[in-house]
């Protein structure tokens, strides 16, 4: 399934905004996201101790708003797209506060909510191909008063199946709403194989994080990633790994 429409991302501005720049100079940020994606890719490739269902379907979320989950989702998508043979689809599933297209300097467009409202719409008409090789985007779509209900609907489950069915080497990333702000994220979590929970350093309270992680019990793989930390005078990222049975 390939998008019929193409959009141009200004790569120079992308780098200026602090994102991983495809084919740009090697940077500390790029190296940090290389480290973050390695365990995710190992699971996608079946290198984990036990098989993980839908390992190539990954959700990026946080406990509360403002922790940097969209920044993380975009950089992870950009980093994964650099992998040889990878096809990456980034889905803006934060339908109440969509930010993916804005961060990329693109105009709002039809996408996820339009498909959930009108299942007969061809996905190929909604997926945007980009000038970054191996990276496509499914925008959040037109605002809807039923946005949160749609995200937790059977239509969302069927859409995920449709996204994964055609191409076994595709990695689908969902930029999902914060766990404690949108209960629908828990429904989405039940359909993915891996979850990355972004944690803002020196701000997110331990109780807030544990409350959020408790909502993910039963999810096969949950990783936590520390964002906005400082080490040695610069920005730093870190991640932790957890398996919930």
Residue pairs with C-beta under 8 A, 6 or more apart in sequence:
1 123
1 124
1 127
1 162
1 163
1 166
1 167
2 124
2 127
2 129
2 136
3 124
3 125
3 126
3 127
3 128
3 129
3 136
4 124
4 125
4 127
5 125
5 127
5 128
5 129
6 128
6 129
6 130
6 131
7 106
7 128
7 129
7 130
7 131
7 137
8 130
8 131
9 104
9 105
9 106
9 130
9 131
9 132
10 105
11 21
11 22
11 23
11 24
11 131
11 132
13 105
14 21
14 104
14 105
15 21
15 24
17 103
18 29
18 71
19 29
19 71
19 74
19 75
19 78
19 103
20 27
20 29
20 30
20 33
20 75
20 78
20 79
21 27
21 30
21 78
22 78
22 81
22 82
22 132
22 133
24 30
28 234
28 235
29 75
29 235
30 79
32 236
32 237
33 75
33 76
33 78
33 79
33 237
34 79
35 237
35 239
36 76
36 79
36 196
36 225
36 237
36 239
37 76
37 79
37 80
37 83
39 223
39 239
39 241
40 58
40 76
40 80
40 194
40 196
40 223
41 80
41 83
42 48
43 52
43 55
43 193
43 194
43 221
44 55
44 56
44 171
46 55
48 55
48 221
52 193
52 194
52 220
52 221
53 193
53 220
54 164
54 191
54 192
54 193
55 193
55 194
55 220
55 221
56 164
56 168
56 169
56 170
56 171
56 172
56 193
57 160
57 163
57 164
57 172
57 174
57 191
57 192
57 193
57 194
58 171
58 172
58 173
58 174
58 192
58 193
58 194
58 195
58 196
59 93
59 173
59 174
59 176
59 185
59 188
59 189
59 192
59 194
59 195
59 196
60 69
60 72
60 73
60 76
60 173
60 174
60 175
60 176
60 195
60 196
60 198
61 69
61 176
61 177
61 178
61 179
61 185
61 189
61 195
61 196
61 197
61 198
62 68
62 69
62 178
62 179
62 197
62 198
62 199
62 200
62 212
63 178
63 179
63 180
63 197
63 199
63 204
63 208
63 209
63 211
63 212
64 178
64 180
64 181
64 204
64 208
64 212
65 97
65 178
65 181
66 200
67 178
67 198
67 199
67 200
67 203
67 204
67 227
67 228
68 198
68 200
68 227
68 228
69 94
69 175
69 176
69 178
69 198
70 94
70 99
70 100
70 103
70 175
71 103
71 227
72 196
72 198
72 225
72 227
73 90
73 100
73 173
73 174
73 175
74 90
74 100
74 103
74 104
74 175
76 173
76 196
77 88
77 90
77 135
77 173
78 132
78 135
80 86
80 88
80 171
80 173
81 88
81 132
81 133
81 134
81 135
82 134
83 134
85 169
86 134
86 169
86 171
87 134
87 136
87 167
87 169
87 170
87 171
88 134
88 135
88 136
88 170
88 171
88 173
89 127
89 136
89 137
89 138
89 163
89 170
89 171
89 172
89 173
90 100
90 135
90 136
90 137
90 138
90 173
90 175
91 112
91 137
91 138
91 163
91 172
91 173
91 174
91 175
92 98
92 99
92 100
92 101
92 111
92 112
92 137
92 138
92 139
92 140
92 175
93 112
93 140
93 151
93 174
93 175
93 176
93 177
93 188
94 100
94 140
94 175
94 176
94 177
95 112
95 113
95 140
95 141
95 143
95 144
95 147
95 148
95 150
95 151
95 177
96 147
96 148
96 177
96 182
97 177
98 108
98 139
98 140
99 175
100 137
100 139
100 140
100 175
101 107
101 108
101 109
101 137
101 139
101 140
102 108
104 137
106 128
108 139
109 128
109 139
109 141
110 125
110 126
110 139
110 141
110 142
111 126
111 138
111 139
111 140
111 141
112 126
112 138
112 139
112 140
112 141
112 159
113 140
113 141
113 142
113 143
113 144
113 147
113 150
114 121
114 126
114 141
114 142
115 121
115 123
115 126
115 141
115 155
115 159
116 141
116 150
116 151
116 153
116 155
116 156
116 159
117 144
117 146
117 150
119 155
119 158
123 138
123 162
123 163
126 138
126 139
126 141
127 136
127 137
127 138
128 136
128 137
128 138
128 139
129 136
130 136
130 137
138 163
144 150
148 182
148 183
148 184
149 184
150 156
151 177
151 182
151 184
151 185
151 187
151 188
152 183
152 184
152 187
152 188
156 187
156 188
156 191
157 191
160 172
160 191
160 192
163 170
163 172
164 170
164 172
174 188
174 192
176 182
176 185
176 188
176 189
177 184
177 185
178 185
178 212
179 185
179 186
179 197
179 212
179 215
179 216
180 208
180 211
180 212
180 215
186 215
186 216
189 195
189 215
189 216
189 219
190 218
190 219
192 219
193 220
193 221
194 220
194 221
194 222
194 223
195 216
195 219
195 221
195 222
195 223
196 223
196 224
196 225
196 239
197 209
197 212
197 213
197 216
197 222
197 223
197 224
197 225
198 224
198 225
198 227
199 209
199 224
199 225
199 226
199 227
200 227
200 228
201 226
201 227
201 228
201 229
201 230
202 228
202 229
203 228
209 224
213 222
213 224
213 242
216 222
216 244
217 244
218 244
218 245
219 244
220 243
220 244
221 241
221 242
221 243
221 244
222 242
222 243
222 244
223 239
223 240
223 241
223 242
224 239
224 240
224 242
225 237
225 238
225 239
225 240
226 236
226 237
226 238
226 239
226 240
227 237
228 235
229 235
229 236
229 237
229 238
230 236
